[in-house]
């Protein structure tokens, strides 16, 4: 497994299995280290007014009238 560099903090990290598979299929993608990813997820959930334990991509459902 190769080392990746975080695009925010420039620290090298070893990707997890999911990131490794994505990297093989899409080598041009950029990744965040786990610390930056967790920090951004926590701040995003706080801004949206949700618990930080939820999935980062779960958006509130809109009601169409």
N, C-alpha and C positions, 0 to 999 in steps of 0.2 A: 504494500500500500504506500502511496506517495503522500508527502506532506502538502497541504494546501496553505495558502496565506489568506487570512481574514482581510476583507476589503475595507473594514473600518479601522481596526487596530493594528494591522500589519503583523500580527503574531502568527507563527506557523502552528498548525494543528492537524491531527490525523482525522480524516473524515470517517463518519460512521458508515454502515453498510448501505443505507439508502442514498447517502451523498455519493458514495463510490459508484453505485450503479448509474446515478444521474450523470456523473462526471464521464463515465465511459460512453454514454449515449450522446451527451451534449458537452464536449470539452470546453466550449466557450463560456459556460455559465460561471457566475461568481458566487462564492459561498461565504457565510459568516461563521465565526468560531462559536462554539456552544455558549460561551459567556456573553458575547454580544447578542446572539440570537435570543437568549433568555432575557437579557436586559430590555431589548426592544419589544419583545412580546409582553413583558410585564408593564412597560410604560404605555403600550398601545391599549391593553386591556383596561388599565386604570383610566385612560383618557375616554374610553368608550363606556366606562362605568360598569364593567363586568369583573367577575372574579378572574384572577390570573391563572387559575387552574384549568380554564376552558381552552378549547382548541383555538389557535390564533386566527384561523380563517373562518370562524363561525360568526357570521354577521346577523344582526337582528332582522327578523322577517318584516318586510314592508306589507302594509295593508293597502290594497288598491280598491278604490271606490268606484 
